């Protein structure tokens, strides 16, 4: 069941397309920008407004005294190639202080060369660093039916890029709940409202050290 769940998850990430860049917090004069570039996980597919982990992060930052403006540039169905293509414009427009990169699941389904996925991730991290942004890389995992070599290479892509570029890594965004369907929408694919605090909890220990209070 878990293998089927993860396979379906990656499949729908590819098929569901669309979305728009949206700010998860009102504009604040001179507030540094935290840019999130992801797929449907971070775009909040199937969730009501205000429930997505990115929006929960905005609320936490405000409550904890971090003065950041979050720009959620996540698009359902996006790939690392898509993210790489649109990142330069996002960096130029928003001049982020911090960039969260959460992409890669759709690449695997398309059966492309994972070396290309790695190159795309590396290029995105490098571009963000060149724009003087701090980066958090968020990883995913594949089920074993993809084959041990492919599964291993997919996971190692995130680790190798994070090590080479010296950026912090969240190895598995669904850690602690990925096998529990109670935390997914009825499609058994996308994290539901109850899972969003868990996503935030998984990324916060890695993200928080990069932030500064104003």
Secondary structure per residue as TSV (DSSP state, phi and psi in degrees):
chain	resnum	aa	ss	phi	psi
A	1	X	-	360.0	-42.3
A	2	X	H	-63.7	-40.5
A	3	X	H	-62.6	-43.3
A	4	X	H	-63.3	-38.9
A	5	X	H	-61.6	-46.6
A	6	X	H	-69.9	-39.2
A	7	X	H	-61.5	-44.1
A	8	X	H	-65.0	-36.5
A	9	X	H	-59.0	-49.2
A	10	X	H	-66.6	-37.9
A	11	X	H	-62.2	-45.1
A	12	X	H	-73.6	-30.4
A	13	X	H	-57.4	-36.7
A	14	X	H	-72.3	-40.4
A	15	X	H	-79.1	-32.0
A	16	X	-	-82.7	114.3
A	17	X	-	-120.4	165.1
A	18	X	B	111.8	-170.1
A	19	X	-	113.0	171.4
A	20	X	-	-149.1	154.7
A	21	X	-	-67.2	130.1
A	22	X	E	-143.1	146.0
A	23	X	E	-87.5	132.5
A	24	X	S	-88.5	1.7
A	25	X	S	-149.2	149.9
A	26	X	-	-60.4	151.0
A	27	X	-	-61.5	138.9
A	28	X	-	-127.7	128.0
A	29	X	T	-58.7	128.2
A	30	X	T	67.3	5.9
A	31	X	-	-76.1	134.3
A	32	X	E	-64.4	150.3
A	33	X	E	-98.7	136.9
A	34	X	E	-110.3	111.9
A	35	X	E	-99.7	127.5
A	36	X	E	-110.1	121.9
A	37	X	E	-119.2	107.0
A	38	X	E	-148.5	-163.1
A	39	X	S	-113.3	-148.9
A	40	X	H	-65.6	-22.4
A	41	X	H	-60.2	-45.9
A	42	X	H	-91.4	-16.8
A	43	X	H	-76.9	-16.8
A	44	X	T	79.5	41.9
A	45	X	T	-55.7	127.3
A	46	X	T	78.0	6.3
A	47	X	-	-107.4	150.3
A	48	X	-	-72.7	159.2
A	49	X	T	-59.5	140.1
A	50	X	T	89.9	-6.4
A	51	X	-	-101.5	-14.7
A	52	X	S	-69.3	147.6
A	53	X	H	-56.5	-32.1
A	54	X	H	-64.3	-39.5
A	55	X	H	-71.9	-35.3
A	56	X	H	-64.0	-35.9
A	57	X	H	-63.6	-42.8
A	58	X	H	-58.3	-42.8
A	59	X	H	-66.5	-39.5
A	60	X	H	-65.9	-42.8
A	61	X	H	-59.3	-44.0
A	62	X	H	-63.8	-45.1
A	63	X	H	-65.1	-33.2
A	64	X	T	-91.3	2.6
A	65	X	T	86.3	20.0
A	66	X	-	-97.5	120.0
A	67	X	-	-96.1	81.7
A	68	X	E	-121.4	150.2
A	69	X	E	-106.1	119.7
A	70	X	E	-90.1	132.1
A	71	X	E	-115.6	115.2
A	72	X	E	-95.4	102.0
A	73	X	-	-101.7	32.4
A	74	X	-	-83.8	141.6
A	75	X	-	-132.0	126.0
A	76	X	B	-59.4	134.3
A	77	X	T	87.0	1.2
A	78	X	-	-73.2	156.3
A	79	X	-	-120.1	174.7
A	80	X	H	-66.1	-31.1
A	81	X	H	-65.9	-42.4
A	82	X	H	-64.6	-43.6
A	83	X	H	-62.5	-41.1
A	84	X	H	-63.0	-38.8
A	85	X	H	-68.4	-36.7
A	86	X	H	-97.2	-9.2
A	87	X	H	-63.3	-42.6
A	88	X	H	-55.3	-40.9
A	89	X	H	-67.6	-37.8
A	90	X	H	-64.6	-41.4
A	91	X	H	-65.0	-41.6
A	92	X	H	-67.5	-37.6
A	93	X	H	-75.2	-45.1
A	94	X	H	-101.3	-18.3
A	95	X	-	45.7	59.7
A	96	X	-	-69.3	149.8
A	97	X	S	-85.7	-30.3
A	98	X	E	-136.5	138.9
A	99	X	E	-125.4	128.3
A	100	X	E	-105.9	121.3
A	101	X	E	-108.0	118.1
A	102	X	E	-132.6	82.4
A	103	X	-	-144.9	162.3
A	104	X	-	133.9	-27.6
A	105	X	H	-60.6	-40.2
A	106	X	H	-70.4	-26.8
A	107	X	H	-59.8	-42.0
A	108	X	H	-64.2	-41.8
A	109	X	H	-63.1	-36.2
A	110	X	T	-71.9	-5.6
A	111	X	T	67.9	22.1
A	112	X	-	-74.4	172.4
A	113	X	-	-69.4	124.8
A	114	X	H	-68.8	-20.0
A	115	X	H	-63.9	-33.4
A	116	X	H	-69.0	-40.7
A	117	X	H	-59.1	-45.1
A	118	X	H	-61.4	-43.4
A	119	X	H	-61.7	-39.8
A	120	X	H	-65.5	-44.3
A	121	X	H	-61.2	-44.2
A	122	X	H	-62.1	-42.2
A	123	X	H	-65.0	-38.0
A	124	X	H	-66.6	-44.0
A	125	X	H	-62.2	-44.7
A	126	X	H	-61.6	-41.8
A	127	X	H	-64.2	-42.5
A	128	X	H	-64.9	-41.4
A	129	X	H	-64.9	-38.5
A	130	X	H	-64.5	-25.5
A	131	X	T	-89.5	12.8
A	132	X	T	66.6	30.0
A	133	X	-	-102.3	146.2
A	134	X	E	-83.7	148.2
A	135	X	E	-126.5	139.0
A	136	X	E	-117.1	126.3
A	137	X	E	-101.1	126.6
A	138	X	E	-109.5	122.7
A	139	X	-	-100.4	159.3
A	140	X	-	-123.2	175.5
A	141	X	-	-134.1	155.5
A	142	X	-	-110.7	153.4
A	143	X	-	-73.7	162.0
A	144	X	G	-68.0	-18.6
A	145	X	G	-70.3	-6.4
A	146	X	G	-77.4	-9.5
A	147	X	-	99.6	136.9
A	148	X	H	-59.0	-38.1
A	149	X	H	-67.3	-43.4
A	150	X	H	-67.3	-42.9
A	151	X	H	-61.1	-44.8
A	152	X	H	-65.2	-44.9
A	153	X	H	-64.6	-38.7
A	154	X	H	-58.8	-49.2
A	155	X	H	-66.6	-39.3
A	156	X	H	-67.9	-23.0
A	157	X	H	-55.6	-48.0
A	158	X	H	-64.2	-45.9
A	159	X	H	-64.1	-40.7
A	160	X	H	-69.4	-40.1
A	161	X	H	-66.4	-44.2
A	162	X	H	-60.5	-40.9
A	163	X	H	-69.4	-44.7
A	164	X	H	-65.0	-38.6
A	165	X	H	-94.4	-3.0
A	166	X	T	57.5	51.7
A	167	X	-	-120.6	151.9
A	168	X	E	-71.4	148.0
A	169	X	E	-125.4	135.4
A	170	X	E	-98.5	104.7
A	171	X	S	-61.1	-38.7
A	172	X	-	-146.7	110.1
A	173	X	T	-64.3	-26.9
A	174	X	T	-96.2	16.7
A	175	X	T	-55.0	132.2
A	176	X	T	91.5	-12.2
A	177	X	T	-146.4	-0.3
A	178	X	T	-60.3	-22.0
A	179	X	T	-100.3	1.7
A	180	X	-	-105.2	105.5
A	181	X	G	-67.8	-10.4
A	182	X	G	-65.6	-16.7
A	183	X	G	-102.7	19.5
A	184	X	B	-126.9	157.3
A	185	X	-	-63.6	167.0
A	186	X	T	-56.0	-21.6
A	187	X	T	-71.8	-6.9
A	188	X	S	61.9	27.4
A	189	X	S	-125.1	-53.6
A	190	X	S	-98.6	139.0
A	191	X	B	-58.0	136.9
A	192	X	-	-89.4	-171.7
A	193	X	H	-59.3	-41.3
A	194	X	H	-66.0	-24.2
A	195	X	H	-81.6	-19.0
A	196	X	H	-62.0	-42.0
A	197	X	H	-61.8	-30.2
A	198	X	H	-70.4	-38.9
A	199	X	H	-61.4	-44.7
A	200	X	H	-61.9	-42.0
A	201	X	H	-64.2	-32.0
A	202	X	H	-72.8	-31.5
A	203	X	H	-93.7	-26.1
A	204	X	H	-58.3	-45.9
A	205	X	H	-61.1	-27.1
A	206	X	H	-85.2	-35.9
A	207	X	H	-78.1	-41.2
A	208	X	G	-55.4	-41.2
A	209	X	G	-62.8	-17.5
A	210	X	G	-86.3	-10.2
A	211	X	-	-94.2	156.2
A	212	X	-	-135.2	145.8
A	213	X	-	-83.6	143.0
A	214	X	-	-84.0	360.0
